[in-house]
Amino acid sequence: MKIQLTAKIAENFAKKSIGTIKLKEDAEFILFHTKSVVDTTLMLAEDKKVDRELIIIAGWLHDMGKIMELENHAQHSLEVLEKNGFEVSKKLRDCIINHGSNGNPECEEAKLIQFADKISILHPELVKILVKYSFKKTNSEKEKDLDFIRKLLNQCIDVLRLSF
């Protein structure tokens, strides 16, 4: 029998899973980003008739696959959930698999998750986390981080362009 997800179970599972990431800066970044996606999606959903419990669950779990690898992390997120015995509804699957830039979300909750995921880079705390660890890095690692930030900002701009 599959485990029925609740917001609290999703949050606890995400925090526990993120805690297994070896690099402290990666864990801190993903945890803050994940919480930011939850909060931002709830804010965006304020006047909409959507499943708030689903939004919280999807927000906490959308990046679980990053624990395995960055590429195809949405698919890996689903695999992690299924391997751990969680029930993944059609809407939750939509939220997770389509949260990326190339995703094509169907349900309103998934559209909100995708939007919140992209604009979360605008949160100053995420940039602060990246900068906090930069003094330990080589120039090539810093360049890689800057490329990562550029990529996220470009995705954010693309999403904002579509929404205005």
Backbone torsions as a table, in degrees:
resi	resn	phi	psi	omega
1	MET	NA	133.7	-178.0
2	LYS	-75.9	149.1	178.3
3	ILE	-82.5	125.7	177.8
4	GLN	-77.1	123.6	-179.3
5	LEU	-78.4	140.9	169.5
6	THR	-123.9	169.3	178.7
7	ALA	-59.0	-42.2	-177.5
8	LYS	-68.6	-42.1	178.1
9	ILE	-62.9	-42.9	179.5
10	ALA	-62.7	-44.8	179.6
11	GLU	-62.0	-47.9	-179.5
12	ASN	-62.9	-41.9	179.4
13	PHE	-63.8	-43.8	179.8
14	ALA	-62.5	-48.1	-178.8
15	LYS	-61.8	-42.1	178.9
16	LYS	-64.4	-44.6	-178.8
17	SER	-65.9	-45.0	179.4
18	ILE	-63.2	-32.3	177.7
19	GLY	-63.9	-15.7	179.5
20	THR	-87.3	-6.0	179.7
21	ILE	-69.4	129.8	-174.1
22	LYS	-67.6	-45.9	-178.7
23	LEU	-79.1	119.0	-176.6
24	LYS	-57.1	-40.6	-178.0
25	GLU	-67.3	-35.5	177.1
26	ASP	-66.4	-43.9	179.7
27	ALA	-62.7	-45.0	-179.3
28	GLU	-63.8	-42.5	-180.0
29	PHE	-63.6	-49.5	-177.6
30	ILE	-64.4	-40.5	179.1
31	LEU	-63.2	-46.2	-179.2
32	PHE	-66.1	-43.2	179.0
33	HIS	-59.1	-45.2	-178.2
34	THR	-61.1	-47.3	178.4
35	LYS	-63.0	-38.7	178.6
36	SER	-63.5	-39.9	178.4
37	VAL	-63.7	-42.8	177.7
38	VAL	-59.4	-52.3	-177.1
39	ASP	-62.9	-43.5	-178.4
40	THR	-66.2	-41.7	179.7
41	THR	-64.1	-41.7	177.5
42	LEU	-62.3	-39.3	177.8
43	MET	-64.7	-44.2	179.5
44	LEU	-64.5	-29.4	-176.2
45	ALA	-87.2	-1.7	-172.7
46	GLU	-46.9	-45.7	-176.5
47	ASP	-104.1	15.7	-176.9
48	LYS	-110.4	152.9	176.3
49	LYS	-91.8	88.1	-179.6
50	VAL	-133.6	166.3	179.5
51	ASP	-83.0	100.5	-177.0
52	ARG	-65.5	-35.6	177.0
53	GLU	-61.4	-43.9	178.1
54	LEU	-61.9	-41.5	179.2
55	ILE	-59.4	-45.1	-179.5
56	ILE	-65.2	-46.4	179.5
57	ILE	-59.3	-50.3	-178.1
58	ALA	-64.3	-39.8	178.4
59	GLY	-59.6	-43.7	179.9
60	TRP	-69.7	-30.7	-170.1
61	LEU	-105.1	-7.1	-171.7
62	HIS	-61.5	-27.7	-177.4
63	ASP	-110.6	16.5	-179.2
64	MET	-57.5	-29.5	-179.9
65	GLY	-66.9	-17.4	178.1
66	LYS	-65.6	-17.7	176.0
67	ILE	-65.1	-31.6	179.4
68	MET	-86.5	-53.0	178.3
69	GLU	-169.2	159.2	-179.2
70	LEU	-74.6	-42.3	179.7
71	GLU	-66.4	137.9	178.8
72	ASN	56.6	29.7	-174.8
73	HIS	-65.1	-27.9	178.7
74	ALA	-64.6	-45.7	177.3
75	GLN	-63.2	-41.2	178.7
76	HIS	-65.1	-32.3	177.5
77	SER	-60.6	-44.9	177.6
78	LEU	-62.5	-41.9	179.3
79	GLU	-62.1	-42.1	179.0
80	VAL	-60.9	-44.4	-178.8
81	LEU	-64.8	-46.0	-178.9
82	GLU	-66.4	-39.1	179.3
83	LYS	-64.5	-29.4	179.5
84	ASN	-91.1	9.0	172.0
85	GLY	83.7	14.9	-179.4
86	PHE	-84.9	143.2	174.4
87	GLU	-77.7	129.6	-179.7
88	VAL	-117.1	106.2	-179.5
89	SER	-71.4	168.0	178.9
90	LYS	-60.6	-42.4	-179.7
91	LYS	-68.6	-40.2	178.2
92	LEU	-64.4	-41.8	177.0
93	ARG	-58.4	-44.4	178.7
94	ASP	-60.2	-45.4	-179.6
95	CYS	-60.5	-43.4	-175.6
96	ILE	-77.6	-51.2	-172.6
97	ILE	-69.2	-26.8	-175.4
98	ASN	-107.2	15.4	-178.0
99	HIS	-76.2	-17.3	-179.0
100	GLY	-74.7	171.4	-177.9
101	SER	-59.6	-34.5	-178.5
102	ASN	-87.8	-1.5	-178.6
103	GLY	-70.3	156.5	178.0
104	ASN	-130.1	76.8	-174.7
105	PRO	-63.7	144.2	-179.8
106	GLU	-98.3	-50.5	-176.0
107	CYS	-83.4	157.9	-178.1
108	GLU	-60.9	-38.9	179.9
109	GLU	-61.2	-41.7	180.0
110	ALA	-66.9	-36.4	177.3
111	LYS	-64.5	-39.7	178.9
112	LEU	-68.2	-41.1	178.0
113	ILE	-61.5	-45.1	-179.3
114	GLN	-60.9	-45.0	180.0
115	PHE	-63.7	-48.0	-179.3
116	ALA	-62.8	-37.9	179.3
117	ASP	-60.3	-41.3	-177.5
118	LYS	-75.0	-41.8	-176.4
119	ILE	-81.0	-6.4	-179.5
120	SER	-61.7	-23.9	179.5
121	ILE	-64.4	-18.9	179.1
122	LEU	-73.5	-11.5	-179.7
123	HIS	-71.7	121.3	-176.6
124	PRO	-58.8	-28.4	-179.1
125	GLU	-64.8	-33.5	178.3
126	LEU	-66.1	-42.2	177.2
127	VAL	-65.8	-39.6	179.0
128	LYS	-59.4	-40.3	178.5
129	ILE	-63.3	-43.9	178.6
130	LEU	-62.0	-44.1	-178.6
131	VAL	-67.9	-38.5	-177.1
132	LYS	-54.8	-36.9	-177.0
133	TYR	-95.9	-3.4	-173.8
134	SER	-67.4	-28.6	-178.0
135	PHE	-64.1	-22.4	179.7
136	LYS	-83.6	-9.5	-168.4
137	LYS	-99.2	156.3	173.9
138	THR	-76.1	167.0	179.2
139	ASN	-60.4	-38.5	-179.8
140	SER	-68.4	-35.3	176.4
141	GLU	-68.3	-38.1	177.0
142	LYS	-64.3	-40.6	178.1
143	GLU	-62.2	-39.8	177.7
144	LYS	-62.7	-41.4	177.1
145	ASP	-63.5	-42.2	178.2
146	LEU	-63.1	-40.0	176.3
147	ASP	-61.9	-40.4	178.3
148	PHE	-61.5	-45.8	179.8
149	ILE	-64.3	-42.6	177.5
150	ARG	-58.2	-45.2	-179.4
151	LYS	-60.6	-47.1	179.8
152	LEU	-63.2	-42.6	178.9
153	LEU	-64.2	-40.6	177.7
154	ASN	-63.4	-40.4	176.9
155	GLN	-64.0	-41.0	178.6
156	CYS	-61.7	-46.7	179.2
157	ILE	-61.0	-42.7	178.8
158	ASP	-60.4	-44.1	-179.9
159	VAL	-66.3	-43.2	178.6
160	LEU	-64.1	-38.1	179.5
161	ARG	-60.0	-40.5	-179.6
162	LEU	-70.8	-26.4	-173.8
163	SER	-89.9	-14.5	-178.7
164	PHE	-100.0	NA	NA
